[in-house]
Amino acid sequence: MDISQIINELGEDRELYFNAVSPPIMQTSNFSFKKVADLRKAFEDEMGGYLYSRGLNPTVDILRKKLAALDAAEDCLVFNNGAAAIFAGILSHVKSGDHIVSVRNPYTWVQRMFDNILPRFGVQTTYVDGREAENYFRATNPHTSFYYLESPNSWDFALQDIEKVAAYARQHGIITLIDNSYCTPLYQQPLKMGIDMAMQTATKYISGHSDTLGGVLCGSHARMKKIFDSEYLNIGSGIQPFNAWLLIRGLRTLPARLERIGKTTRQVVAFLKKHPGVEKVIYPFDEDFDQYELAKKQMKGAPGLFTFVLRTRKMEDIVRCCESLQHIMMAVSWGGHESLVIPRCAGINPADFDPGNVEHRYIRLYTGLEEADYLIRDLDQALGVIK
Ligand SMILES: *Cc1c(COP(=O)(O)O)cnc(C)c1O
């Protein structure tokens, strides 16, 4: 199906609601029944109809259908945020004694789940440098039941060869889940490459306006039902109708926003690469990126997130540069209309700052929907502060 049809039509029964172009927000907790037999059927299979909004809700369903189609998936569950989607996807597929192989430096709260929560239930995790698929295979032992991927990573943009890792996992009965937040399904479709579950945080590009959170998990219908009947209903981390409605609205403009953001980002990257105050720029679609060929092979595009390193060893310079920005805000998250910066050193105790470790000097930039010149002028004056 065409992306335009998915975004504008799929899942929308406009005749049911007065031919309104924008769907209603079904702000209801429960649904009524006329027949005991129908109620019994709903109890038996809550995913088969509407019973209670901790499970299915019609507004959320419109979003589910669109997101599943964008990922070329049979089905999709939408959570209250991305962290919840990952938690449910993993929890549903591991048991005590299992072993997980994960890419190194996954999203913060994923790492905390692997390090702090899962070990309490007898599940251990080994981290690997995912740039070599063989590292996954070498770390695999007879208890390994799950591979976790994030490609590209959202700080250093390290990629995994998705097809290669997925094929090995399939052969060995290992379940795979990828965090596809950087690309969105518009720029990368991991299920088509053999991955079992594709996750993305809808908080970022799907919302696009920094006004709601959401998380998406896509896969086979059987797998989504398994999660729905257990973790989804039990933890109660499904998205609320109003937030689902905001995400439907965000989806309408997703292709246009990604295109615009990608174009601006290429201009900003080109500016920074030429600037004498900048040592290095890390962006997957930059030809100097060390996995550029793989990026071109498995990604259709790269939107607005990248990292740069200043030609300085002093933390004060990094701090001064970030604090000198007049328009680009300093904040976590990305994917909205507004450009954002975040220095890695903000997450490091100043006593532990190691200028020899280039990762400590990372500054992550997200380019939003502003004019490229406006952002470049802001960066230029901020870089000028640290001569
Ligand atoms: C933000 C983010 C998440 C978590 O999503 P939330 O909606 O904030 O819970 C997961 N992965 C990546 C790469 C992210 O940037």
The ligand as an ORCA input file, in Angstrom:
! r2SCAN-3c Opt
* xyz 0 1
  C      13.639      8.318     23.430
  C      14.140      6.982     23.033
  C      13.589      5.792     23.546
  C      12.530      5.778     24.596
  O      11.342      6.339     24.185
  P      10.358      7.082     25.209
  O       9.180      7.363     24.369
  O      11.083      8.284     25.704
  O      10.082      6.129     26.325
  C      14.081      4.595     23.076
  N      15.069      4.552     22.161
  C      15.627      5.660     21.656
  C      16.716      5.537     20.649
  C      15.192      6.907     22.083
  O      15.771      8.013     21.594
*
